[in-house]
Amino acid sequence: MDNSCKSCSSEQKSSCGSEQKHSFSSAGADAAMAQQEIAITRSLSKIRNKILVMSGKGGVGKSTVSVNLALGLSQRGYRVGLMDVDLHGPDICRMLNLTGSLQPPKNPTDLVPTLQYNDNLKVVSLEYMMKNRDDAIIWRGPLKIQAIRQFVADMDWGELDYLVVDAPPGTGDEPLSVAQTITNVQALVVTTPQSLALADVRKSLNFCKAVKMPIIGVVENMSGFICPHCGQEVDIFSTGGGEKIAREFDVPFLGRVPMDPRIVVAGDTGNPNLAAGGDTPASNAFKGVVDAVIQRLPADKSAGLNTFTPLNAGCDPNKCGCKS
């Protein structure tokens, strides 16, 4: 609103140009939001199962679980999407050794292509949209919320059996935005066995209850250490804490994954554990987690996908600005 409005009388303000500009701007924003809601609904209607991988604290291997879960599902022949909403610390592209960059669609009205890891796995991360991957993302809540909505609305996910969403630790903007944007999303909570991590994971489980998000189950990561020399297991962080808290909250326990130096090497080299194959305690544990997820969230292809019903059906385009 410009300075001329200060001299307008209350009667004049209803017809002054700056007041009209503000009104049109507000109407345009509402119309854009309505169109984005339609795009989000259309995109989600093509995805059978949505999984939010979250944790109460950092450093528990949540991204490692997300990557190996998505890879394991894709290796079973399922169509999988992996969405990295850890906007301040996106690591998914590096963990998968994806070096591509964002390619705008040929037609401005088309969806934006995702990164393709293999025939069955699509990936979206803020990192592949940045010119310099080492730049800091200095965003407040509204920008993060909008980015997550655009990840759903504007990216070409196509039809998926599973969408795995890797969130930052805690119960802040990102997991809340996912819970509010992605309908029917369910949580997979990652913890380590020690008491400090378990105290934080209780907050994640209570967050899920507060936002009414179903919980697929709990994964106990770094559950014991596999010695690379003798192959024996040592309980550095104790063990059994994840299973105990799953019983406490009456949610499924999906399995325990031991610490293994090969997992670190696999992530650093962009060759994650399950993709590398082999028959190790850690890779077998990840396969068990994948089995447990499939059992609880089967991708029944015979059931078909949801039918998309436009949100603007029957609305008045003169009021909302949409195109029926």
Secondary structure, 3 states (H helix, E strand, C coil): CCHHHHHCCHHHHCCCHHHHHHHHHHHHHHHHHHHHHHHHHHHHCCEEEEEEEEECCCCCCHHHHHHHHHHHHHHCCCCEEEEECCCCCCCHHHHCCCCCCCCCCCCCCCCECCEEEECCEEEEEHHHHCCCCCCCCCCCHHHHHHHHHHHHHCECCCCEEEEEEECCCCCCHHHHHHHHHCCCEEEEEEECCCHHHHHHHHHHHHHHHHCCCCEEEEEEEEEEEECCCCCCEECCCCCCHHHHHHHHHCCCEEEEEEECHHHHHHHHCCCCHHHHCCCCHHHHHHHHHHHHHHHHCCCCHHHCCCCCCCCCCCCCHHHHCCCC
